[in-house]
Amino acid sequence: MSDNRTQSLRDAALFYHANPKPGKLEIRATKPLANGRDLSRAYSPGVAEACLEIKEDPANAALYTSRQNLVAVVSNGTAVLGLGNIGALASKPVMEGKAVLFKKFANIDCFDIELDEKDPEKLADIVCAMGPTFGAINLEDIKAPDCFIVEKLCRERMNIPVFHDDQHGTAIVVGAAATNALQVAGKKFEDIKIVSTGGGAAGIACLNMLLKLGVKRENVWLCDIHGLVHEGRVEDMNPQKAEFAQKTNLRTLDDVVDNADMFLGLSGPGVLKPEHVARMTSRPIVFALANPTPEIMPDEARKVAPDAIIATGRSDFPNQVNNVLCFPFIFRGALDVGATEINDEMCVACVNGIAELARATTSAEAAAAYKGEQLTFGADYLIPKPFDPRLVGVVSAAVASAAMKSGVAKRPIKDLDAYTHKLNQSVFKSALLMRPVFEAARNAARRIVFAEGEDERVLRAAQAILEETTETPILIGRPEVIAARCERAGLTIRPGTDLQIVNPENDPRYFDYWNSYHELMEREGVTPDLAKAIMRTNTTAIGAIMVHREEADSLICGTFGEYRWHLNYVQQMLGNAHRAPDGALSLMILEDGPLFIADTQVHELPSPEHIARIVEGAARHVRRFGLEPNIALCSQSQFGNHREGSGKRLREALAILDSRPRDFSYEGEMNVDTALDPDLRARIFPRTRLEGAANVLVFAHADAASAVRNILKMRADALEVGPILMGMGNKAHIVSQSITARGLLNMAAIAGTPVTHYG
């Protein structure tokens, strides 16, 4: 790498750590502190009540404090990354980074604690003294053999999980990668010979994990800087290394590498030579994990063993062995059941969870985060990517279950499935709100046709539909293109086997489709030739005709193209010529709850009658999510202070709504802040019939509704479900071009609910 390139990367990293404020962490309050009443509860005198409850029963600390979701990341800076003994203070950026990963991937709060103490027994004393503050301890970057001593003492004296991630985190991820590597190679743990370099904490822990998975101790040959660990050796030995001492006259890596099935390196660059790899068995497994330069570069290994299965510690090669696949999720599961320790059963459950996830279909979110990479299980994809959001549900639930079965859980979880759903809700923001919709969809076997069937997002959604619902996805597209893209994306679905395909270029129903379209449109200027052309080229029109002919129950379109262009064809074939759809409703999922916005797409300047129908449609659809509608008609006008413009149309809509009984709450016209702030609304309009904050905002201008929707997406990190096309009998929905595969799955669930479920 050039000096300029190196300096550029260094400057970028330093800027990241310094701006917009120094460091990567801050502390935020979880309770309001806005007035004297809040203060009296947060601190004196109210805080005493929580103190007394904990004094009465220490388990109450999990109810009244953050302890049960608080982990200490502890280091003395004696073995930091590849930097060595740089001291406690210099290790702080790494420990802050570890805390950020805990929060990002498992929503666990952390304090990073850097201790200027090199004596392992004194270090253990300090860590143990911090026990009342934390729910678990993550030991980090402590040199061997001191790390063994510190962890042993802390585990013996503390009644909370203590986990040295450099050892056990690495071992778990290596175990998962090795499990899948052996499956790819067609070998078994009990049969393989392993040669390992590196007798430090991570290396020893990895070998111990492989023993737990079935490797025979006599088949493990451990080498370090002084050569083979053998019986009778005294140089640089400790009890942990001695457990792997071989009774032999062999003394070097070169002596023992013949016919090795697996090389495990946690040592340094260049330790493994190409000639060593050439002497290993067929389909050798090479885990060269030294960072930043591995024991052998992958291209060098493949020159002599093209079929080698290779993992490194680097992100620029396939199969990066990264501890972030493990530690957030094993702690999540341990904390949630109140585990007193992290035992072997929990570690093995973590191994199996990670390995199984890699063998499953790749998630759309991971594919988006690693665009361009091949994420199909095999030699180059042994373990999942860190940004696979399924890790927290799969791995943490497996760990929690193992903790309960092994008897170390103080707070067992009664319903493990519900717990897994809860974990998934923490990463899939729509999961909780969508549950009633998915449950309704599971009771109906509806056929959903996707107009843009070649889009990878649609393909991933189709895979998920088949796995999670009873619906039948129908894709419009060229079969060979769909098959190739499924293969490239690592999906198991295939045209003709799992999916019904409509091929615009060659489909036996083509004659029926263009004739049906011509019948509908012959008095709208559409000739037979034009009908034929549209049924060859316009996938939205094809999907709409299928629904019209009752060959599908609902159409989803819009992953590319302009909304109103799609709406034109949908309305032609599925709408009422004398009445437009009621409108488009977007569910915006915010940090503090859901907010529905309408009409974002259909009516640019809705009439009072249109507005009334939008309100009625919104009320129906909100109830599909298990919520009671609380609808505010929003304008720059506030309860009559503007006599014309949008205020006038909203007041007329209000009169229409008032003309017959309604079974939902609505009020207007008002400003958005008045709709969302009940105290403000009560001061301005005391006799308001709307209680609490509105959860639906209906606007008199599509511009206003669309602007609010987009501002919430871009500046408030809102997740959109929708737009939901109202008033079409659930026959069609037009999505936005930015929709994700998860968003398409949500829309399929909405489309998959029979219209009788919501009127």
KATA-V257052 format. One line per field, one symbol per residue. ss: DSSP state (A for helix, B for strand, O for the rest). phi: phi as a letter, one per 30 degrees, with the letter a starting at -180 (. if undefined). burial: # if it has 9 or more other C-alpha atoms within 8 Angstrom, else .. A space follows every 50 residues. Layout:
BEGIN
ss=???
phi=???
burial=???
END
This chain:
BEGIN
ss=OOAAAAAAAAAAAAAAAAOOOOOOOOOOOOOOOOOAAAAAAAOOOOAAAA AAAAAAOAAAAAAAOOAAABBBBBBOOOOBOOOBOOOOAAAAAAAAAAAA AAAAAAOOBBBBBBOOOOOAAAAAAAAAAOAAAOOBBBBOOOOOOAAAAA AAAAAAAOOOBBBBAAAAAAAAAAAAAAAAAAAAAOOOAAAOOBBBBOOO AAAAAAAAAAAAOOOOAAABBBBBOOBBOBOOOOOOOOAAAAOOOBOOOO OOAAAAOOOOOBBBBOOOOOOOOAAAAAOOOOOOBBBBOOOOOOOOOAAA AAAAOOOOBBBBOOOOOOOBOOAAAOAAAAAAAAAAOOBOOOOAAAAAAA AAAAAAAAAOOOOAAAAAAOOOOOOOOBOOBOOOOOOOOOAAAAAAAAAA AAAAAOOOBOOOOOOAAAAAAAAAAAAOOOAAAAAAAAAAAAOOOOBBBB OOOOOAAAAAAAAAAAAAOOOBBBBBOOAAAAAAAAAAAOOOOOBOOOBB BBOOOOOOOAAAAAAAAAAAAAAAOOOAAAAAAAAAAOAAAAAAAAAAOO OOOBBBBOOOOOAAAAAAAAAAAAOBOOBOOOBBBBBBBBOOBBBBBBOO OOOOOOOAAAAAAAAAAAAAAAAAOOOOOBBBBBOOOOOOOOOOOAAAAA AAAAAAAAOOOOOOBBBBBBOAAAAAOAAAAAAAOOOOOOOOOOOBBBBO OAAAAAAAAAAAAAAOOOBBBBBBBBOOOOOBBBOOOOOOAAAAAAAAAA AOOOAAAOO
phi=.ddddddddddddddedcbdbdicbacbdcbdbcadddddddbdcddddd ddddddbeddeddcbdedbbccccbcicachcdidcjddddeeddddddd deddcbhcdbcdbccdbcddddddedddddeddbdabcdbhcdddedddd ddddddcccbdbbcdeddddddddddddeddddddibbedcccccbbjcd dddddddddddddkddedcccccbdcjddbdjdcdhcbeddedcdcdacd bbeddcdeiddbcbcbbadidcceddddcdddhdcbcccdbdcddadedd dddcbecdcbbbccdcbdiddbdddcdddddeddddciddaccddddddd eddddddddddddddddddbejddccelecbcbddecdddeddddddddd dddddciccdbecdcdddddedddddccddedddedddddddcbcccccc dcdcdeddddddededdcbcdcdcccldeddddddddddiccdbeiccbd cccedabdceedddddddedcdccicdedddddddcbcdddddddddedi cbcacbbjdbjdedddeedddecbccecadedlcccdccceckdbcbacd bdcdbddeddddddddddedddddciccdbccdcaddbhjdcdciddddd dddddddddbdbcbcaaldadddddccdddddddbecdccciddcbcccc bdedddddedddddcchdccckdcdciciidabccddddcdddddddddd ddcedddbi
burial=.....#..........##....#..............#######.###.# ..##.....###....##############...#.###..##..###### ###.##.########....######.##..#..##########.###### #.###..#.##################.######..#.#..######### #######.###.#.##..######..#####.........##.###.... ###..###.###########...#.##.###.#########.#####..# ##.##..#######...######.##################..###### #####.##..#######......####.######...############# ####...##......#..#######...###..#####.###.####### ####.###########..###########.###.#######.###...## ####.....#..######.###...#.#..##.###..##########.. .########...#..##.#######.....##########...####### ###..#.########.#########...##########.#.#...##### ####.##.......########.#####.###.....#.#..######## ##.###.##.###....###########.#######..#.#.######## ####.....
END
